[in-house]
């Protein structure tokens, strides 16, 4: 078994990507068995599933956008928010990729000092800028513009991702129980079962509207944000320009057939 740090900010980002992709892949396999109803269709649906795996898709996003670890983890929080507000929505092979790129776009803009342009996010995600703009608005409406999430909630997602990974090869030192606000009565829901893929609480129950322990985090303490220096902004602008050039010439052609 491989030992991982207790703090999610210290874990290598590629391992974090592997943990998230593992959970999403099993969740997709589970939800793909649910019949798709006309009333369940959303702007996130494709006519067919993209050929690229979720793992490779996340790695591509990390490679070209330098996304922060918190933005990757907060995607799980957004899944819980949307499944609570829209019970018919399911994260499946038809919706997952569009959901991911919309989540990364929104969270990076809302939570980070520096972020990429929609043009770059669209190229990396394999969709048009116009389509990403539409997905971004749809995403914000579905989460009711609630972008914030506490560090404790993200830490809880991380610990549970490690605990329920399908290979069982990872463990977190000192993680005797979930951190954050999880109650003992909800703890059983985090264990692996045969009836559903092991995931953080409520992420597998996308068709129910029952209470979720991670839907409403504790109030966030307002702090004075640190503005990037001029040198940092100039360096980031140069990096972003070079990334756009690389992505433009990248041999990976990812197209998502529109619904």
C-alpha positions in Angstrom: 0.0 0.0 0.0 1.1 3.5 -0.7 1.0 6.1 2.1 -0.5 9.5 1.2 -0.3 12.7 3.2 -3.2 13.6 5.4 -3.6 17.1 4.0 -5.1 17.1 0.4 -2.9 20.1 -0.5 0.2 17.9 0.0 -0.8 15.0 -2.2 0.7 14.9 -5.7 -1.8 16.2 -8.2 -1.6 13.2 -10.5 -2.6 10.9 -7.6 -5.5 13.2 -6.8 -6.6 13.0 -10.4 -6.4 9.2 -10.3 -8.5 9.1 -7.1 -11.2 11.4 -8.6 -11.3 9.6 -11.9 -11.6 6.2 -10.2 -14.7 7.4 -8.3 -16.2 9.1 -11.3 -15.7 6.2 -13.6 -17.5 3.8 -11.3 -20.2 6.3 -10.7 -20.7 6.7 -14.5 -20.8 2.9 -14.9 -23.5 2.8 -12.2 -25.6 5.6 -13.6 -25.3 4.4 -17.2 -27.6 1.6 -16.2 -30.4 4.0 -15.3 -32.7 4.6 -18.3 -32.4 8.1 -19.7 -35.8 9.9 -19.6 -36.6 12.9 -21.9 -37.2 15.1 -18.8 -33.7 14.2 -17.6 -31.9 15.7 -20.6 -29.7 18.7 -19.9 -27.2 20.9 -21.8 -24.5 18.6 -20.4 -25.8 15.6 -22.4 -24.0 14.4 -25.5 -25.5 12.2 -28.2 -22.7 9.7 -27.6 -19.9 9.3 -24.9 -16.6 11.0 -25.7 -13.9 8.5 -26.6 -11.4 9.9 -24.1 -11.5 8.4 -20.6 -12.2 10.6 -17.5 -8.7 10.0 -16.3 -7.1 11.1 -19.5 -9.5 14.0 -19.7 -8.6 15.2 -16.2 -4.9 14.8 -16.9 -5.3 16.9 -20.1 -7.0 19.6 -18.1 -4.2 19.6 -15.5 -1.5 19.7 -18.1 -2.8 22.7 -20.0 -4.6 24.8 -17.4 -2.5 24.3 -14.3 -5.8 23.8 -12.3 -5.5 23.9 -8.6 -6.2 20.9 -6.4 -9.1 22.6 -4.6 -10.8 23.2 -8.0 -10.6 19.5 -8.8 -12.0 18.4 -5.4 -14.7 21.1 -5.4 -16.2 19.4 -8.5 -17.4 16.6 -6.2 -19.0 19.2 -4.0 -20.8 20.7 -7.0 -22.0 17.2 -8.0 -23.6 16.9 -4.5 -25.2 20.4 -4.9 -26.7 19.7 -8.3 -28.0 16.2 -7.4 -29.7 17.8 -4.4 -31.3 20.5 -6.5 -32.0 18.5 -9.6 -32.9 14.9 -8.6 -33.3 13.7 -12.2 -29.8 14.7 -13.2 -27.3 11.8 -13.4 -23.5 12.0 -13.8 -23.1 9.5 -16.6 -20.8 8.9 -19.6 -23.0 11.3 -21.5 -22.6 14.2 -19.0 -19.4 13.7 -17.1 -16.9 15.4 -19.4 -19.0 18.5 -20.1 -19.7 18.7 -16.4 -16.0 18.5 -15.5 -14.9 21.3 -17.9 -17.7 23.5 -16.8 -16.9 22.9 -13.2 -13.2 23.7 -13.7 -14.0 26.8 -15.6 -16.4 28.1 -13.0 -14.4 27.1 -9.9 -11.1 28.5 -11.3 -12.8 31.9 -12.0 -14.6 32.0 -8.7 -12.0 30.7 -6.3 -8.5 31.4 -7.8 -6.6 34.7 -8.3 -5.5 33.6 -11.8 -7.3 31.5 -14.4 -7.4 30.8 -18.1 -9.6 32.3 -20.8 -12.7 30.5 -22.0 -11.0 30.1 -25.3 -8.3 27.9 -23.7 -10.7 26.0 -21.5 -12.9 25.2 -24.6 -9.9 24.0 -26.6 -8.7 21.8 -23.7 -12.2 20.5 -23.2 -12.9 19.7 -26.8 -15.9 22.0 -27.2 -16.5 25.4 -28.8 -16.3 28.6 -26.9 -20.0 29.3 -27.5 -20.9 25.9 -26.1 -18.7 26.4 -23.0 -20.3 29.8 -22.4 -23.7 28.1 -22.4 -22.5 25.3 -20.1 -21.0 27.9 -17.7 -24.3 29.7 -17.4 -26.3 26.5 -17.0 -23.8 25.2 -14.4 -24.0 28.4 -12.3 -27.8 28.3 -12.3 -27.9 24.6 -11.2 -25.6 25.3 -8.2 -27.5 28.5 -7.5 -24.3 30.4 -7.8 -23.0 28.8 -4.6 -19.3 28.5 -5.5 -17.7 28.6 -2.1 -16.7 25.5 -0.2 -14.7 25.2 3.1 -11.3 23.6 3.3 -12.7 21.1 5.8 -15.3 19.8 3.3 -12.7 19.4 0.6 -10.5 17.5 3.1 -13.4 15.2 3.8 -13.9 14.4 0.2 -10.2 13.7 -0.2 -10.1 11.3 2.8 -13.1 9.4 1.5 -11.7 9.2 -2.0 -8.6 7.5 -0.6 -10.6 5.2 1.6 -12.9 4.0 -1.1 -10.4 3.7 -4.0 -11.2 0.6 -6.0 -7.6 -0.7 -5.9 -7.2 -0.3 -2.1 -3.6 0.6 -2.7 -3.7 4.0 -0.9 -4.1 5.0 2.7 -3.9 8.3 4.6 -1.9 8.3 7.8 -3.9 9.5 10.8 -7.3 9.4 9.0 -9.1 7.4 11.6 -12.5 8.9 10.6 -13.8 11.5 8.2 -12.9 15.0 9.0 -15.2 17.9 8.9 -18.9 17.9 10.0 -19.8 14.2 9.2 -21.9 12.7 11.9 -21.6 9.1 13.1 -24.9 8.2 11.7 -23.7 9.0 8.2 -20.5 7.1 8.5 -21.9 3.8 7.2 -22.7 5.5 3.9 -19.1 5.9 3.1 -18.3 2.2 3.2 -17.9 0.1 0.0 -21.1 -1.8 -0.9 -22.1 -4.1 -3.8 -25.2 -2.1 -4.6 -23.4 1.1 -5.6 -19.9 2.3 -6.4 -18.0 3.5 -3.3 -18.0 7.3 -3.4 -18.0 10.2 -1.1 -21.5 10.7 0.5 -24.4 11.3 -1.9 -22.3 11.4 -5.0 -23.7 8.0 -6.0 -27.3 8.9 -5.2 -27.9 11.4 -8.1 -31.5 10.4 -8.5 -32.6 11.0 -4.9 -33.1 14.2 -3.0 -32.3 13.0 0.5 -30.2 15.0 2.8 -26.5 15.1 2.1 -23.9 15.7 4.8 -21.7 17.6 2.4 -24.3 19.8 0.7 -24.2 22.7 3.1 -20.8 23.4 4.5 -20.2 25.6 7.6 -20.2 29.4 7.0 -17.0 30.6 5.4 -15.0 33.2 7.3 -14.4 36.2 5.1 -10.8 37.0 4.7 -8.9 39.7 2.8 -7.8 38.2 -0.5 -4.3 38.5 -1.6 -4.0 40.2 -5.0 -1.3 38.8 -7.3 1.7 41.1 -8.0 2.3 42.7 -11.4 5.2 40.3 -11.9 2.9 37.3 -11.2 0.3 38.6 -13.6 2.9 39.1 -16.3 4.4 35.7 -15.8 0.9 34.0 -15.9 0.0 35.9 -19.0 3.1 34.6 -20.7 2.4 31.1 -19.5 -1.2 31.2 -20.7 -0.1 32.4 -24.2 2.4 29.6 -24.5 -0.3 27.1 -23.3 -2.8 28.3 -25.9 -0.2 27.8 -28.6 0.6 24.2 -27.4 -3.0 23.3 -27.2 -3.7 24.6 -30.6 -1.1 22.3 -32.1 -1.8 19.4 -29.8 -2.4 16.2 -31.6 -5.2 15.1 -29.3 -8.5 15.9 -31.0 -11.4 15.7 -28.6 -14.8 16.4 -30.0 -18.0 16.1 -27.9 -21.0 15.6 -30.2 -23.6 18.2 -29.2 -27.0 17.1 -28.0 
